[in-house]
Amino acid sequence: MDSLTDVKRWFSKSNAINLAKELHVKGKKVFGLVSWSIPEEIVYAADVLPFRLFGNSYFIEKAHMYLPSWCCSYARSCLEEALNERFKWLDGVVASKLEDTCIALFYLLRHIMKPKFTYLLQVPVIKSEKGKEYFIKEIMRFEKVMEDFIGRTIFDEDLRRAIRVYNENRRLLKMIYEMRGKGHLPLRSAEVLDIVTSSMLIPKDEHSKLIKDLLDSVNKMRRREESGIEEKVRLHISGTEVLDPEVLQIIEDCGAVIVSDDLNTGTIYFWSEVDEKEDPYEALAEQYLLRGAPNILVTRQLSRGVDERIEYMRSLIEEFNAEGVIFLIDRGCEVLGHAYPHLRDNLRKLNIPSLRLDLDYPISREHYVTRVRAFIEMVRGKHV
């Protein structure tokens, strides 16, 4: 298997988008999702394809009329795509009421795209049992609105099947990460990012088949590619979304290997599973609000969110023997911007070096290379 051709062909964002469009042409309804915090299993159980909106427009021309330049790159690039009518084929848009930019983007998309279906999910901002009870009711409300739109009932077994399908995909993605961390996967982190993001764009059962085919190909190789992982500095990547794999390519080109992350386009999306034995609504509320991989946006109590995130990062850093952390922070992400000093200081207490890179799209290689190389040499020097 030639990883640079096969993986890009199977899991590239463009290929995944084309597959979703083909399914839509054949009659399948497709909903664009704006946030990671939406229980996709509800959408999947309704026989609708959840399609995570990713903006590919890094050169913003029209979105500035609606969102200022200090808003996050994700929101501005998604809006640019909508203004260029690249989301016009979608049947619906679903977002969550987690933070102001996401809410603004939802209403702008609804106004510009005029989709047949829209829903703004009310996600509690504080993790608690009362919040969980509220979220269960909100998930049920969302399901009822979905049923009214599709014209049929979503039965418990439909939802349980969706949970099983999603959990299988989570396990397979986790296997990919574990193999990468051990040096058993002849893929670079940019390609692994494509594998994860493509899972947000196409049906989960089909994506799981693709991962199984990939793993079979890797396992059948008589001699795996030697990546030289033992000689490279092992890094953990922290942030929200990484929209352009180029930044990961730059980091690894500078002499590092990325072995773990806590990105919304990484482990935050799939690391924990929904409990298949619980009541499905309670299990989904647990997963997306309480038990799932921690995201600072889920709680407005900054100290609590930081403590949970640091513990999650620490567990991954220890599991994959990461030697340092690079924070990839979107210039417009206020939440992570505020949390960063606390995360950095907690890492210092653990004697883990870190580097902050402020992301601006399109990615400029020259802007990052010098700082990344210096950081890698500093980390390497600690172990000499």
Sequence and secondary structure as in RCSB ss.txt:
>XXXX:A:sequence
MDSLTDVKRWFSKSNAINLAKELHVKGKKVFGLVSWSIPEEIVYAADVLPFRLFGNSYFIEKAHMYLPSWCCSYA
RSCLEEALNERFKWLDGVVASKLEDTCIALFYLLRHIMKPKFTYLLQVPVIKSEKGKEYFIKEIMRFEKVMEDFI
GRTIFDEDLRRAIRVYNENRRLLKMIYEMRGKGHLPLRSAEVLDIVTSSMLIPKDEHSKLIKDLLDSVNKMRRRE
ESGIEEKVRLHISGTEVLDPEVLQIIEDCGAVIVSDDLNTGTIYFWSEVDEKEDPYEALAEQYLLRGAPNILVTR
QLSRGVDERIEYMRSLIEEFNAEGVIFLIDRGCEVLGHAYPHLRDNLRKLNIPSLRLDLDYPISREHYVTRVRAF
IEMVRGKHV
>XXXX:A:secstr
  HHHHHHHHH HHHHHHHHHHHHHTT  EEEE  TTS HHHHHHTT EEEE      S SSGGGTS TTS HHH
HHHHHHHHTTTTTT SEEEEE SSHHHHHHHHHHHHHH  SEEEEE   SS SHHHHHHHHHHHHHHHHHHHHHH
TS   HHHHHHHHHHHHHHHHHHHHHHHHHHTT     HHHHHHHHHHTTTS HHHHHHHHHHHHHHHHH SS  
   GGGSEEEEEEES    THHHHHHHHTTEEEEEEE TTTHHHHSS   SSS HHHHHHIIIIIISS  GGG S
 HHHHHHHHHHHHHHHHHHTT  EEEEEEETT HHHHHHHHHHHHHHHHTT  EEEEEE SS  HHHHHHHHHHH
HHHHHHHT 
